[in-house]
Amino acid sequence: MTKLEFLKELESLLPDIPLEEREEALQYYNGYFEDAGEDNEEVIMKELGSPSKVAAIIKADLNSNATDRESRGYFTEKGYQDTIYKEEKYEIIGTANKGTTNQEETYHTNKADSAKNPNESFSSNGSYNTNGGYNTNGSQNANRANDTNNAGYTNGTQYSYKNTQQSKNN
Amino acid sequence: MVFNTGSALLDAIVLAVVSKEPEGTYGYKITQDVRQAIEVSESTLYPVLRRLQKEDCLEVYDLEFGGRNRRYYKITDKGMVQLKFYYDEWESYFKKINIIFEGVK
């Protein structure tokens, strides 16, 4: 794929945003390629991922409002204190856990141990497993592997809930 | 890096990077500069720059460069106020975290 093909495809993927936004985005990426230099075209395209990925990121931000963004920031920076995206967060943790069976086993062991205990409060406390902060930390490596697969979003972990949804579509 | 960068921190970093160039700077260079500090993909910054521009924290102008127009981003007074706000927040945040970490090393 050449730079021109990339930009053309990107343009064709943005029919539903205002003309001004489309032109801005295309001008930006055209300039970006120019500044990176002809020799780097392929590297840049690889980095950007596909035109559809770039289009999705542009649209995601256009369709979000300030509250969305604040929530996203809140979600990543304050982790488990956030409740708005509980669903999505749980989903991500679920994905991460697939790679960390040890974590699961540890949890079950704990559960079994506490079952012996007449005081059931620990095992019946369902929030232990769904507590985002705890599990996310425990399965950091799995999370990172996941990020790498979705290279375009690596840093933008604030987009992670959208990220998961996008992976499903792919 | 194992730590996440939230959207507020990313905004703050972009504003800080642009503010270092009084004459303005352009998308490709901003991306490279931000990447000195955090892992950010090439496609992450466009929406951030566009939004900061719409919020009047950045202003843009086109300047001829190498036979074409290059778009430059420059921080506005409003952007400076926002950047200072972010910096104060960041300072108080990392100080508190550092207190917790004291003695770890």
Chai-1 contact restraints between the chains, C-beta under 6 A:
chainA,res_idxA,chainB,res_idxB,connection_type,confidence,min_distance_angstrom,max_distance_angstrom,comment,restraint_id
A,Y28,B,G27,contact,1.0,0.0,6.0,A-B,restraint_1
A,Y28,B,Y46,contact,1.0,0.0,6.0,A-B,restraint_2
A,G31,B,R70,contact,1.0,0.0,6.0,A-B,restraint_3
A,G31,B,R71,contact,1.0,0.0,6.0,A-B,restraint_4
A,Y32,B,G27,contact,1.0,0.0,6.0,A-B,restraint_5
A,Y32,B,Y28,contact,1.0,0.0,6.0,A-B,restraint_6
A,D35,B,Y28,contact,1.0,0.0,6.0,A-B,restraint_7
A,A36,B,Y28,contact,1.0,0.0,6.0,A-B,restraint_8
A,E47,B,E42,contact,1.0,0.0,6.0,A-B,restraint_9
A,L48,B,E42,contact,1.0,0.0,6.0,A-B,restraint_10
A,L48,B,S43,contact,1.0,0.0,6.0,A-B,restraint_11
A,V54,B,S43,contact,1.0,0.0,6.0,A-B,restraint_12
A,I57,B,S43,contact,1.0,0.0,6.0,A-B,restraint_13
A,D61,B,P47,contact,1.0,0.0,6.0,A-B,restraint_14
A,R69,B,S7,contact,1.0,0.0,6.0,A-B,restraint_15
A,R72,B,S7,contact,1.0,0.0,6.0,A-B,restraint_16
A,G73,B,G6,contact,1.0,0.0,6.0,A-B,restraint_17
A,G73,B,S7,contact,1.0,0.0,6.0,A-B,restraint_18
A,G73,B,A8,contact,1.0,0.0,6.0,A-B,restraint_19
A,T76,B,N4,contact,1.0,0.0,6.0,A-B,restraint_20
A,T76,B,G6,contact,1.0,0.0,6.0,A-B,restraint_21
A,E77,B,G6,contact,1.0,0.0,6.0,A-B,restraint_22
A,Q140,B,V2,contact,1.0,0.0,6.0,A-B,restraint_23
A,G152,B,S41,contact,1.0,0.0,6.0,A-B,restraint_24
A,G152,B,S43,contact,1.0,0.0,6.0,A-B,restraint_25
A,T154,B,E39,contact,1.0,0.0,6.0,A-B,restraint_26
A,T154,B,S41,contact,1.0,0.0,6.0,A-B,restraint_27
A,N155,B,T5,contact,1.0,0.0,6.0,A-B,restraint_28
A,N155,B,I38,contact,1.0,0.0,6.0,A-B,restraint_29
A,N155,B,E39,contact,1.0,0.0,6.0,A-B,restraint_30
A,N155,B,V40,contact,1.0,0.0,6.0,A-B,restraint_31
A,N155,B,T44,contact,1.0,0.0,6.0,A-B,restraint_32
A,G156,B,T44,contact,1.0,0.0,6.0,A-B,restraint_33
A,T157,B,N4,contact,1.0,0.0,6.0,A-B,restraint_34
A,Q158,B,G6,contact,1.0,0.0,6.0,A-B,restraint_35
A,Q158,B,S7,contact,1.0,0.0,6.0,A-B,restraint_36
